[in-house]
Amino acid sequence: QQQVKQSPQSLIVQKGGISIINCAYENTAFDYFPWYQQFPGKGPALLIAIRPDVSEKKEGRFTISFNKSAKQFSLHIMDSQPGDSATYFCAASDILTGGGNKLTFGTGTQLKVEL
Amino acid sequence: NAGVMQNPRHLVRRRGQEARLRCSPMKGHSHVYWYRQLPEEGLKFMVYLQKENIIDESGMPKERFSAEFPKEGPSILRIQQVVRGDSAAYFCASSPSTGRTTGELFFGEGSRLTVL
């Protein structure tokens, strides 16, 4: 059962353009929504994250928009650069017994930024 | 290097052999998670461990897979009698142990298992 749905599967954007990736979740117990960036051959790295008590969070060129009622959240990359070319994963979590943080990932979006 | 360390980075096994993947969490982290990434797919949760305890293994296949995080030494993900379908990248992540964490998981660079 896929609890986090991500789209599109792949995305090509021109340099300087806006990249938008969308995710939807089902589990209303989720209370933490991060985005991870992964380059080929590397592990995922946290890019930006949001909690459900705010509707938007911005860090540099990266913005998360969060719609709690629709159970959707999205990543916007402004002024996209070739160095942003990577796979992006949305995720969601609720706290586990013992204080841990089990993330449920979307299926990923391969972003390519062209010159 | 203070990051999550995984080894080996690449492992080739023939069907029926055993694979052992190791993970040393970041310094000060006592929560370890294992994820599996199949080609062109997202990361699937396998197991969450603390020192000497398996907290949640709801994502582990029922047979052939096991994990441990001993008091001393790295966490180990063990796959017995590997099959071709086990070919994947296995990622370890760690997080701090202090109460309600920030939520961030710190990932290693993964161990890529190929089963011939």
Interface residues (C-beta under 8 A of the other chain):
Chain A: Q6 Y32 P34 Y36 G41 K42 G43 P44 A45 L46 A49 F89 S93 I95 L96 T97 G98 G99 G100 N101 K102 L103 T104 F105 G106 T107 G108
Chain B: V4 H31 Y33 Y35 E41 G42 L43 K44 F45 Y48 Q50 N53 I55 D56 F91 A93 S95 S97 G99 R100 T101 G103 E104 L105 F106 F107 G108 E109 G110
